[in-house]
């Protein structure tokens, strides 16, 4: 079984964790309803993508 021969130093462990953080999500504004949406995704509130309706939004 693959097993580490030596324990990594605290410095090496902490350097690995420098990439471990949460980034703020990239968001754009829907040209149809001006609602905030994820880029390259259909709008969650009006169901459009590229100015045409691609999904029907269920009314609650
Ligand atoms: Zn929209």
PDB file of the backbone (N, CA, C, O) and the ligand in Angstrom, with CONECT records:
HET     ZN  A 101       1
ATOM      1  N   UNK A   1       0.842  -1.194   0.000  1.00  0.00           N
ATOM      2  CA  UNK A   1       0.000   0.000   0.000  1.00  0.00           C
ATOM      3  C   UNK A   1       0.874   1.240   0.000  1.00  0.00           C
ATOM      4  O   UNK A   1       1.904   1.300   0.672  1.00  0.00           O
ATOM      5  N   UNK A   2       0.440   2.223  -0.767  1.00  0.00           N
ATOM      6  CA  UNK A   2       1.164   3.492  -0.790  1.00  0.00           C
ATOM      7  C   UNK A   2       0.989   4.177   0.561  1.00  0.00           C
ATOM      8  O   UNK A   2      -0.126   4.384   1.039  1.00  0.00           O
ATOM      9  N   UNK A   3       2.088   4.510   1.140  1.00  0.00           N
ATOM     10  CA  UNK A   3       2.050   5.117   2.464  1.00  0.00           C
ATOM     11  C   UNK A   3       3.119   6.202   2.523  1.00  0.00           C
ATOM     12  O   UNK A   3       4.220   5.987   2.015  1.00  0.00           O
ATOM     13  N   UNK A   4       2.846   7.342   3.114  1.00  0.00           N
ATOM     14  CA  UNK A   4       3.883   8.373   3.168  1.00  0.00           C
ATOM     15  C   UNK A   4       5.049   7.932   4.047  1.00  0.00           C
ATOM     16  O   UNK A   4       4.859   7.426   5.153  1.00  0.00           O
ATOM     17  N   UNK A   5       6.268   8.136   3.527  1.00  0.00           N
ATOM     18  CA  UNK A   5       7.457   7.725   4.276  1.00  0.00           C
ATOM     19  C   UNK A   5       7.775   8.729   5.379  1.00  0.00           C
ATOM     20  O   UNK A   5       8.202   8.376   6.478  1.00  0.00           O
ATOM     21  N   UNK A   6       7.548   9.990   5.037  1.00  0.00           N
ATOM     22  CA  UNK A   6       7.844  11.038   6.013  1.00  0.00           C
ATOM     23  C   UNK A   6       6.642  11.933   6.196  1.00  0.00           C
ATOM     24  O   UNK A   6       5.870  12.157   5.263  1.00  0.00           O
ATOM     25  N   UNK A   7       6.493  12.425   7.359  1.00  0.00           N
ATOM     26  CA  UNK A   7       5.414  13.352   7.648  1.00  0.00           C
ATOM     27  C   UNK A   7       5.777  14.719   7.077  1.00  0.00           C
ATOM     28  O   UNK A   7       6.920  15.166   7.174  1.00  0.00           O
ATOM     29  N   UNK A   8       4.763  15.388   6.469  1.00  0.00           N
ATOM     30  CA  UNK A   8       5.003  16.718   5.919  1.00  0.00           C
ATOM     31  C   UNK A   8       5.093  17.736   7.047  1.00  0.00           C
ATOM     32  O   UNK A   8       4.439  17.600   8.080  1.00  0.00           O
ATOM     33  N   UNK A   9       5.905  18.745   6.832  1.00  0.00           N
ATOM     34  CA  UNK A   9       6.079  19.778   7.853  1.00  0.00           C
ATOM     35  C   UNK A   9       4.821  20.643   7.952  1.00  0.00           C
ATOM     36  O   UNK A   9       3.988  20.651   7.046  1.00  0.00           O
ATOM     37  N   UNK A  10       4.698  21.352   9.035  1.00  0.00           N
ATOM     38  CA  UNK A  10       3.556  22.262   9.218  1.00  0.00           C
ATOM     39  C   UNK A  10       3.537  23.315   8.122  1.00  0.00           C
ATOM     40  O   UNK A  10       2.475  23.722   7.652  1.00  0.00           O
ATOM     41  N   UNK A  11       4.736  23.754   7.720  1.00  0.00           N
ATOM     42  CA  UNK A  11       4.843  24.762   6.660  1.00  0.00           C
ATOM     43  C   UNK A  11       4.294  24.210   5.350  1.00  0.00           C
ATOM     44  O   UNK A  11       3.562  24.896   4.637  1.00  0.00           O
ATOM     45  N   UNK A  12       4.655  22.959   5.035  1.00  0.00           N
ATOM     46  CA  UNK A  12       4.193  22.358   3.783  1.00  0.00           C
ATOM     47  C   UNK A  12       2.682  22.129   3.824  1.00  0.00           C
ATOM     48  O   UNK A  12       1.998  22.345   2.824  1.00  0.00           O
ATOM     49  N   UNK A  13       2.165  21.704   4.948  1.00  0.00           N
ATOM     50  CA  UNK A  13       0.726  21.515   5.118  1.00  0.00           C
ATOM     51  C   UNK A  13      -0.007  22.838   4.927  1.00  0.00           C
ATOM     52  O   UNK A  13      -1.023  22.895   4.234  1.00  0.00           O
ATOM     53  N   UNK A  14       0.505  23.894   5.537  1.00  0.00           N
ATOM     54  CA  UNK A  14      -0.150  25.200   5.448  1.00  0.00           C
ATOM     55  C   UNK A  14      -0.057  25.788   4.046  1.00  0.00           C
ATOM     56  O   UNK A  14      -0.967  26.490   3.606  1.00  0.00           O
ATOM     57  N   UNK A  15       1.049  25.503   3.333  1.00  0.00           N
ATOM     58  CA  UNK A  15       1.167  25.989   1.951  1.00  0.00           C
ATOM     59  C   UNK A  15       0.123  25.324   1.076  1.00  0.00           C
ATOM     60  O   UNK A  15      -0.422  25.962   0.175  1.00  0.00           O
ATOM     61  N   UNK A  16      -0.165  24.057   1.322  1.00  0.00           N
ATOM     62  CA  UNK A  16      -1.195  23.349   0.557  1.00  0.00           C
ATOM     63  C   UNK A  16      -2.553  23.995   0.801  1.00  0.00           C
ATOM     64  O   UNK A  16      -3.371  24.095  -0.114  1.00  0.00           O
ATOM     65  N   UNK A  17      -2.789  24.427   2.020  1.00  0.00           N
ATOM     66  CA  UNK A  17      -4.098  24.980   2.378  1.00  0.00           C
ATOM     67  C   UNK A  17      -4.291  26.439   1.964  1.00  0.00           C
ATOM     68  O   UNK A  17      -5.364  27.003   2.178  1.00  0.00           O
ATOM     69  N   UNK A  18      -3.278  27.048   1.382  1.00  0.00           N
ATOM     70  CA  UNK A  18      -3.454  28.439   0.957  1.00  0.00           C
ATOM     71  C   UNK A  18      -4.481  28.543  -0.170  1.00  0.00           C
ATOM     72  O   UNK A  18      -5.071  29.604  -0.374  1.00  0.00           O
ATOM     73  N   UNK A  19      -4.699  27.437  -0.909  1.00  0.00           N
ATOM     74  CA  UNK A  19      -5.677  27.450  -2.004  1.00  0.00           C
ATOM     75  C   UNK A  19      -7.067  27.074  -1.529  1.00  0.00           C
ATOM     76  O   UNK A  19      -8.027  27.120  -2.298  1.00  0.00           O
ATOM     77  N   UNK A  20      -7.175  26.702  -0.267  1.00  0.00           N
ATOM     78  CA  UNK A  20      -8.441  26.202   0.239  1.00  0.00           C
ATOM     79  C   UNK A  20      -9.243  27.348   0.853  1.00  0.00           C
ATOM     80  O   UNK A  20      -9.190  27.577   2.061  1.00  0.00           O
ATOM     81  N   UNK A  21      -9.968  28.047   0.029  1.00  0.00           N
ATOM     82  CA  UNK A  21     -10.814  29.128   0.513  1.00  0.00           C
ATOM     83  C   UNK A  21     -11.988  29.264  -0.431  1.00  0.00           C
ATOM     84  O   UNK A  21     -11.928  28.766  -1.556  1.00  0.00           O
ATOM     85  N   UNK A  22     -13.035  29.912  -0.017  1.00  0.00           N
ATOM     86  CA  UNK A  22     -14.227  30.103  -0.835  1.00  0.00           C
ATOM     87  C   UNK A  22     -14.112  31.401  -1.608  1.00  0.00           C
ATOM     88  O   UNK A  22     -13.751  32.443  -1.061  1.00  0.00           O
ATOM     89  N   UNK A  23     -14.428  31.315  -2.894  1.00  0.00           N
ATOM     90  CA  UNK A  23     -14.415  32.512  -3.736  1.00  0.00           C
ATOM     91  C   UNK A  23     -15.854  33.002  -3.884  1.00  0.00           C
ATOM     92  O   UNK A  23     -16.799  32.215  -3.843  1.00  0.00           O
ATOM     93  N   UNK A  24     -15.998  34.288  -4.054  1.00  0.00           N
ATOM     94  CA  UNK A  24     -17.325  34.839  -4.310  1.00  0.00           C
ATOM     95  C   UNK A  24     -17.776  34.387  -5.694  1.00  0.00           C
ATOM     96  O   UNK A  24     -16.989  34.451  -6.639  1.00  0.00           O
ATOM     97  N   UNK A  25     -19.040  33.924  -5.847  1.00  0.00           N
ATOM     98  CA  UNK A  25     -19.475  33.442  -7.143  1.00  0.00           C
ATOM     99  C   UNK A  25     -19.543  34.569  -8.183  1.00  0.00           C
ATOM    100  O   UNK A  25     -19.908  35.704  -7.879  1.00  0.00           O
ATOM    101  N   UNK A  26     -19.179  34.214  -9.412  1.00  0.00           N
ATOM    102  CA  UNK A  26     -19.233  35.166 -10.520  1.00  0.00           C
ATOM    103  C   UNK A  26     -20.688  35.321 -10.950  1.00  0.00           C
ATOM    104  O   UNK A  26     -21.331  34.334 -11.305  1.00  0.00           O
ATOM    105  N   UNK A  27     -21.211  36.529 -10.925  1.00  0.00           N
ATOM    106  CA  UNK A  27     -22.616  36.744 -11.250  1.00  0.00           C
ATOM    107  C   UNK A  27     -22.773  37.835 -12.299  1.00  0.00           C
ATOM    108  O   UNK A  27     -22.000  38.792 -12.342  1.00  0.00           O
ATOM    109  N   UNK A  28     -23.790  37.674 -13.146  1.00  0.00           N
ATOM    110  CA  UNK A  28     -24.119  38.693 -14.140  1.00  0.00           C
ATOM    111  C   UNK A  28     -25.586  39.075 -13.970  1.00  0.00           C
ATOM    112  O   UNK A  28     -26.301  38.485 -13.159  1.00  0.00           O
ATOM    113  N   UNK A  29     -26.024  40.064 -14.739  1.00  0.00           N
ATOM    114  CA  UNK A  29     -27.404  40.528 -14.660  1.00  0.00           C
ATOM    115  C   UNK A  29     -28.148  40.044 -15.898  1.00  0.00           C
ATOM    116  O   UNK A  29     -27.635  40.144 -17.012  1.00  0.00           O
ATOM    117  N   UNK A  30     -29.363  39.519 -15.706  1.00  0.00           N
ATOM    118  CA  UNK A  30     -30.187  39.039 -16.812  1.00  0.00           C
ATOM    119  C   UNK A  30     -30.630  40.222 -17.671  1.00  0.00           C
ATOM    120  O   UNK A  30     -31.176  41.188 -17.139  1.00  0.00           O
ATOM    121  N   UNK A  31     -30.411  40.171 -18.981  1.00  0.00           N
ATOM    122  CA  UNK A  31     -30.850  41.288 -19.830  1.00  0.00           C
ATOM    123  C   UNK A  31     -32.378  41.371 -19.946  1.00  0.00           C
ATOM    124  O   UNK A  31     -32.917  42.410 -20.328  1.00  0.00           O
ATOM    125  N   UNK A  32     -33.071  40.277 -19.618  1.00  0.00           N
ATOM    126  CA  UNK A  32     -34.521  40.205 -19.747  1.00  0.00           C
ATOM    127  C   UNK A  32     -35.236  40.803 -18.528  1.00  0.00           C
ATOM    128  O   UNK A  32     -36.126  41.641 -18.669  1.00  0.00           O
ATOM    129  N   UNK A  33     -34.835  40.362 -17.342  1.00  0.00           N
ATOM    130  CA  UNK A  33     -35.562  40.798 -16.142  1.00  0.00           C
ATOM    131  C   UNK A  33     -34.664  41.512 -15.141  1.00  0.00           C
ATOM    132  O   UNK A  33     -35.105  41.846 -14.042  1.00  0.00           O
ATOM    133  N   UNK A  34     -33.405  41.748 -15.511  1.00  0.00           N
ATOM    134  CA  UNK A  34     -32.429  42.453 -14.662  1.00  0.00           C
ATOM    135  C   UNK A  34     -32.158  41.732 -13.341  1.00  0.00           C
ATOM    136  O   UNK A  34     -31.670  42.333 -12.384  1.00  0.00           O
ATOM    137  N   UNK A  35     -32.479  40.448 -13.302  1.00  0.00           N
ATOM    138  CA  UNK A  35     -32.223  39.665 -12.087  1.00  0.00           C
ATOM    139  C   UNK A  35     -30.781  39.144 -12.141  1.00  0.00           C
ATOM    140  O   UNK A  35     -30.236  38.910 -13.221  1.00  0.00           O
ATOM    141  N   UNK A  36     -30.186  38.972 -10.990  1.00  0.00           N
ATOM    142  CA  UNK A  36     -28.819  38.447 -10.921  1.00  0.00           C
ATOM    143  C   UNK A  36     -28.834  36.963 -11.301  1.00  0.00           C
ATOM    144  O   UNK A  36     -29.650  36.196 -10.789  1.00  0.00           O
ATOM    145  N   UNK A  37     -27.933  36.565 -12.193  1.00  0.00           N
ATOM    146  CA  UNK A  37     -27.866  35.161 -12.604  1.00  0.00           C
ATOM    147  C   UNK A  37     -26.427  34.745 -12.833  1.00  0.00           C
ATOM    148  O   UNK A  37     -25.536  35.588 -12.941  1.00  0.00           O
ATOM    149  N   UNK A  38     -26.202  33.419 -12.909  1.00  0.00           N
ATOM    150  CA  UNK A  38     -24.870  32.901 -13.182  1.00  0.00           C
ATOM    151  C   UNK A  38     -24.591  33.015 -14.675  1.00  0.00           C
ATOM    152  O   UNK A  38     -25.493  32.766 -15.476  1.00  0.00           O
ATOM    153  N   UNK A  39     -23.386  33.380 -15.078  1.00  0.00           N
ATOM    154  CA  UNK A  39     -23.085  33.435 -16.497  1.00  0.00           C
ATOM    155  C   UNK A  39     -23.136  32.041 -17.136  1.00  0.00           C
ATOM    156  O   UNK A  39     -22.754  31.059 -16.500  1.00  0.00           O
ATOM    157  N   UNK A  40     -23.601  31.948 -18.375  1.00  0.00           N
ATOM    158  CA  UNK A  40     -23.725  30.702 -19.146  1.00  0.00           C
ATOM    159  C   UNK A  40     -24.778  29.768 -18.564  1.00  0.00           C
ATOM    160  O   UNK A  40     -24.742  28.560 -18.795  1.00  0.00           O
ATOM    161  N   UNK A  41     -25.716  30.335 -17.808  1.00  0.00           N
ATOM    162  CA  UNK A  41     -26.818  29.556 -17.254  1.00  0.00           C
ATOM    163  C   UNK A  41     -28.125  30.254 -17.615  1.00  0.00           C
ATOM    164  O   UNK A  41     -28.172  31.476 -17.755  1.00  0.00           O
ATOM    165  N   UNK A  42     -29.198  29.454 -17.764  1.00  0.00           N
ATOM    166  CA  UNK A  42     -30.510  30.059 -17.998  1.00  0.00           C
ATOM    167  C   UNK A  42     -30.922  30.830 -16.750  1.00  0.00           C
ATOM    168  O   UNK A  42     -30.563  30.458 -15.633  1.00  0.00           O
ATOM    169  N   UNK A  43     -31.675  31.904 -16.950  1.00  0.00           N
ATOM    170  CA  UNK A  43     -32.095  32.723 -15.818  1.00  0.00           C
ATOM    171  C   UNK A  43     -33.081  31.950 -14.954  1.00  0.00           C
ATOM    172  O   UNK A  43     -34.004  31.314 -15.464  1.00  0.00           O
ATOM    173  N   UNK A  44     -32.881  32.008 -13.658  1.00  0.00           N
ATOM    174  CA  UNK A  44     -33.732  31.261 -12.734  1.00  0.00           C
ATOM    175  C   UNK A  44     -35.098  31.908 -12.561  1.00  0.00           C
ATOM    176  O   UNK A  44     -36.058  31.221 -12.211  1.00  0.00           O
ATOM    177  N   UNK A  45     -35.210  33.215 -12.797  1.00  0.00           N
ATOM    178  CA  UNK A  45     -36.480  33.887 -12.522  1.00  0.00           C
ATOM    179  C   UNK A  45     -37.364  34.032 -13.749  1.00  0.00           C
ATOM    180  O   UNK A  45     -38.587  33.993 -13.619  1.00  0.00           O
ATOM    181  N   UNK A  46     -36.777  34.203 -14.965  1.00  0.00           N
ATOM    182  CA  UNK A  46     -37.629  34.320 -16.151  1.00  0.00           C
ATOM    183  C   UNK A  46     -37.415  33.175 -17.132  1.00  0.00           C
ATOM    184  O   UNK A  46     -38.144  33.084 -18.120  1.00  0.00           O
ATOM    185  N   UNK A  47     -36.445  32.302 -16.895  1.00  0.00           N
ATOM    186  CA  UNK A  47     -36.254  31.109 -17.725  1.00  0.00           C
ATOM    187  C   UNK A  47     -35.734  31.378 -19.118  1.00  0.00           C
ATOM    188  O   UNK A  47     -35.981  30.580 -20.023  1.00  0.00           O
ATOM    189  N   UNK A  48     -35.020  32.478 -19.325  1.00  0.00           N
ATOM    190  CA  UNK A  48     -34.504  32.764 -20.661  1.00  0.00           C
ATOM    191  C   UNK A  48     -32.996  32.548 -20.711  1.00  0.00           C
ATOM    192  O   UNK A  48     -32.289  32.646 -19.708  1.00  0.00           O
ATOM    193  N   UNK A  49     -32.538  32.250 -21.920  1.00  0.00           N
ATOM    194  CA  UNK A  49     -31.105  32.201 -22.196  1.00  0.00           C
ATOM    195  C   UNK A  49     -30.927  32.754 -23.596  1.00  0.00           C
ATOM    196  O   UNK A  49     -31.627  32.337 -24.519  1.00  0.00           O
ATOM    197  N   UNK A  50     -30.005  33.684 -23.769  1.00  0.00           N
ATOM    198  CA  UNK A  50     -29.773  34.325 -25.063  1.00  0.00           C
ATOM    199  C   UNK A  50     -31.060  34.981 -25.582  1.00  0.00           C
ATOM    200  O   UNK A  50     -31.377  34.880 -26.768  1.00  0.00           O
ATOM    201  N   UNK A  51     -31.781  35.637 -24.709  1.00  0.00           N
ATOM    202  CA  UNK A  51     -33.011  36.400 -25.007  1.00  0.00           C
ATOM    203  C   UNK A  51     -34.169  35.555 -25.542  1.00  0.00           C
ATOM    204  O   UNK A  51     -35.075  36.099 -26.174  1.00  0.00           O
ATOM    205  N   UNK A  52     -34.163  34.248 -25.305  1.00  0.00           N
ATOM    206  CA  UNK A  52     -35.350  33.464 -25.643  1.00  0.00           C
ATOM    207  C   UNK A  52     -35.621  32.487 -24.514  1.00  0.00           C
ATOM    208  O   UNK A  52     -34.716  32.078 -23.786  1.00  0.00           O
ATOM    209  N   UNK A  53     -36.915  32.116 -24.386  1.00  0.00           N
ATOM    210  CA  UNK A  53     -37.296  31.268 -23.265  1.00  0.00           C
ATOM    211  C   UNK A  53     -36.857  29.831 -23.523  1.00  0.00           C
ATOM    212  O   UNK A  53     -37.205  29.243 -24.547  1.00  0.00           O
ATOM    213  N   UNK A  54     -36.103  29.278 -22.603  1.00  0.00           N
ATOM    214  CA  UNK A  54     -35.627  27.907 -22.766  1.00  0.00           C
ATOM    215  C   UNK A  54     -36.203  26.989 -21.706  1.00  0.00           C
ATOM    216  O   UNK A  54     -36.271  25.778 -21.919  1.00  0.00           O
ATOM    217  N   UNK A  55     -36.621  27.531 -20.564  1.00  0.00           N
ATOM    218  CA  UNK A  55     -37.255  26.730 -19.521  1.00  0.00           C
ATOM    219  C   UNK A  55     -38.480  27.481 -19.027  1.00  0.00           C
ATOM    220  O   UNK A  55     -38.481  28.709 -18.942  1.00  0.00           O
ATOM    221  N   UNK A  56     -39.514  26.732 -18.706  1.00  0.00           N
ATOM    222  CA  UNK A  56     -40.712  27.371 -18.161  1.00  0.00           C
ATOM    223  C   UNK A  56     -40.572  27.445 -16.647  1.00  0.00           C
ATOM    224  O   UNK A  56     -40.338  26.439 -15.976  1.00  0.00           O
ATOM    225  N   UNK A  57     -40.719  28.658 -16.125  1.00  0.00           N
ATOM    226  CA  UNK A  57     -40.579  28.872 -14.683  1.00  0.00           C
ATOM    227  C   UNK A  57     -41.910  28.582 -14.016  1.00  0.00           C
ATOM    228  O   UNK A  57     -42.949  29.132 -14.381  1.00  0.00           O
ATOM    229  N   UNK A  58     -41.847  27.705 -13.030  1.00  0.00           N
ATOM    230  CA  UNK A  58     -43.063  27.321 -12.317  1.00  0.00           C
ATOM    231  C   UNK A  58     -43.491  28.434 -11.364  1.00  0.00           C
ATOM    232  O   UNK A  58     -42.691  28.931 -10.572  1.00  0.00           O
ATOM    233  N   UNK A  59     -44.759  28.815 -11.452  1.00  0.00           N
ATOM    234  CA  UNK A  59     -45.279  29.848 -10.566  1.00  0.00           C
ATOM    235  C   UNK A  59     -45.769  29.199  -9.271  1.00  0.00           C
ATOM    236  O   UNK A  59     -46.524  28.227  -9.303  1.00  0.00           O
ATOM    237  N   UNK A  60     -45.345  29.731  -8.162  1.00  0.00           N
ATOM    238  CA  UNK A  60     -45.731  29.179  -6.851  1.00  0.00           C
ATOM    239  C   UNK A  60     -46.762  30.115  -6.195  1.00  0.00           C
ATOM    240  O   UNK A  60     -47.224  29.843  -5.086  1.00  0.00           O
TER     241      UNK A  60
HETATM  242 ZN    ZN A 101     -34.279  36.807 -16.282  1.00  0.00          ZN
END
